Amino acid sequence: MHKRTKIKIAIFVLLAGMACMFTAVVTDHWAVLSPKMDKENATCEAAHFGLWRLCKKYIYISSENYVEGHGCGPISLPGEENCTYFRHFTPGQDTEIFEYKTQKEYNISAAAISIFSLAFMILGSLCLLGSCTGKGKGRDYLLKPAGMFFAFAGLCSFISLEVMRQSVKRMIESEDTIWIKYHYAWSFACACAAFVLLFLSGIALLIFSMPHMPRNPWETCMDAEPEQVE
């Protein structure tokens, strides 16, 4: 496969990874929490949250939707929903929202790391834009930092995922919370996909932009003619 075709495929995959990451950052379905349900035909309080806000939903569980041993939900059932934005930088005002103080610290970290991921994606996009509009060696050179920036963005998304996972785990294990059941939702899946796509495609773009290996035993990388990307 021609080098130009490989780079185009890598850029296409990077665009898909960027779309997944932006979707994960702006949506509120990283995790879904639910309390224990002891009886049917009752109203329970489930919740889902993302990096920026927590949404509580009051759901009526009829006998048709009640499953013994399961928590409140599923969250897709109709009900009154109330969403509250996290005041990350206002001390002492989120304890009741999170119902567990440590949750706030984890959530701030996950949000900040996701912002770093977005920043790396923007820097990588600027390098790709410069590569598309540039000429000669400068055009090829910008592909290397672009690949590094996208790989860093993928690593940041992975760290954000792990911080969020620890956040949910710590919240569920707390004795001060009503939540006993949880599962990760589609926003979390988008962030997982973003990690895989951004990291692998960033590394691939970096490799594809490197000079070709010597064709002859006596030829060194410095002697080899640079391979231009059209």
N, C-alpha and C positions, 0 to 999 in steps of 0.2 A: 504494500500500500504506500502511495506517495506521502512524503512528509507533510505536504500542505493539507492533504485529506485528513491525516491523523490529527493535526492541530485544529482543524475545523470541527471534528468530532468532539475533541476535548473541550473546545469552547462551547459547543452546544450542550454538553453534559454540565458544564459549569453554570450555564444559564438556568438549567433545571434545578441545580443545587441552590443557586441564589434565590429562585422563586420559592423553594421549600423553606429556606431559612427565614425569608421575609414573612412568609405565612405563619411560621411557628412563633415568631417574635410578636406579631400583632394580634394573635388569637388567644383565647382563654381556655383551651381544652388540653392543657398539658396533663392534668390529672383530675380524676373524678373521685370524690369522697362521699361515703354514705354511712349513716349510723345503723345500728342493729334494729331489725324489724321483728317484733314479737307477735304481732297480730295483723290480721287483714282488715280492710275497710277503715283505714286510719291514714292520717296525714303525717308525712315525715319530711325531714329537711336534708336534701342532698346538696352537694356543692361541686363546682368545677372551677379551676383557677389556672391562670397563666403567669406571665412575668409581671404583669402590671395591675391586675385586679382579680378579685375573688367574687364569684357569683353563687349565691345561695338560692336554691329552688325548692319551693314547698309543693310536694307531690302527693296526691291522693292515691293510695295503693288499694285498689279494689281486689275482690277475691280472685278475679281473672288474672291479675298481674302479680299476685302474692306468691312467692316461692319461699318455702320454709328454709331458713338458714342463709338466705340471701339478704343483702342490705337494701336500702331505699333506692328505688329506681326501676328500670333504667332512666338515665337523666333525660332521655328523649321524650318521656311522657309529659303531657301538658301540666302546667302548674305556674304559679306566680313566682317570678324571678326578680331578685334584687342584687345588683352588682355594685361593688364598692372598689374604687381604685386604692391601691396601696400607697400610703404616704411614706415612701422609703426614707426620706430625709427629714422627717418630723418625728423626733423621739417621743415615745410614750403614748402614741395615739393608735397603735395597731394591735395591741395585746388582745383586745376583745375580738377583733376581726380574725386574727390567726388562731386564737384560743390556745396558742402555745408560743411562748416568746422566742424560742430559738428559730422558729419558722421564718420570722422576719429577716434574721441575719442570713440564712441560706438564700432566701428569695432575692435579697439585695445583691448577693454575690452572683447568682445566676443571671439576673438582669444586666449587671455590669459586664459580665463576660460576654453575653450575647451582643451587647453594644460594641465590644471590641471585635467580635466576629463580623458585624456589619461594617465596621470601619475598615477591616482588612479586605472585605469584598469590594468596597468602594475604591480603595487603592488599587486592587487588582484590576478592576474595571477601567480605571484611568490608564493603567499601563497597557491594557488591551486596546483601548481607544487610541493611545499614542502609537501602538504598533500598527494599527490599521491605517493611520494617516501618515505615518513616517515612511522613510525611504532608506534603502541600503542596509548597512550594518546596524544602524540605530533601530530599525524596524525589528530585526531579529533579536537584538539585545533586550528590548522591553518585554519580550515573552518570558524571560527568565525570572525577573522580579514578580511578574504577574502570577506565574505558577507558584512562587513562594508565598505570596500574599494569600492566594486562595487556599493553599495547604494550611497556612496559619489560621485562616477563617474556619476551616474544617476542625482543626484541633480545639479552637475556642468553643465551637458548638458542642463538641464532645464533652469538654469540661463543664459547660453549662448544663448538659444533660445529666451528668453525674451529680452535680450539686443539687439539681432539682430532685433527682432520685433519692439522695440522702435526706433532703428536706421532707419529702413525703414519708419516708421511712421513719424519720425522727418524730414526725407529727403523729403517725399512727401508733407508735410505741408509747407515746405520752399518756399518763394517767389523767391528764387534765383536759382531754379532748373527747368529744362525743363520737368522732369518726372511728370506725373499727374496720371498715372495708375500703379498698381503693383499687383503681386500675388506671393505667396510663391511656390517654385518649389520642385523637388524631393529630393534635398539635405536637405532641411528643413524638409521634411517628414521623411527622414532617421534619422535625429537628434531627432525628436519627438518619433519615434519608439525606438531609443536607450535609451531615458529617461525612457520610460515605461518598457522596458525589463530589463535594468540594475538595476533600482531602485527596482522594484517588485521582481526580481529574487535574488538580493542581500539581501533583507529583508527575503525572503523565505529561502535562504541558511543559514542565521544567525539563524533563528528559527529552522530549521531542525538539526543544529549542537548543539543545546542546549540539556542538559540532559532531559530525559523523566520526565513527571509529576509523583508524587507519586501515586502508585496504591492503597494504603491503607490509611485510615485517619490518622493512627499513624506513617506513614512513611514520613520523610522529604526529601527534595531534597538532603541533605548531606548524608542521609542514603542510598538513592537509588543507586544501582549499575550503573556505567557509561555504556551507550549503545555504543558499538564499531561500527564504520562504516567500513565495509569490502571493 
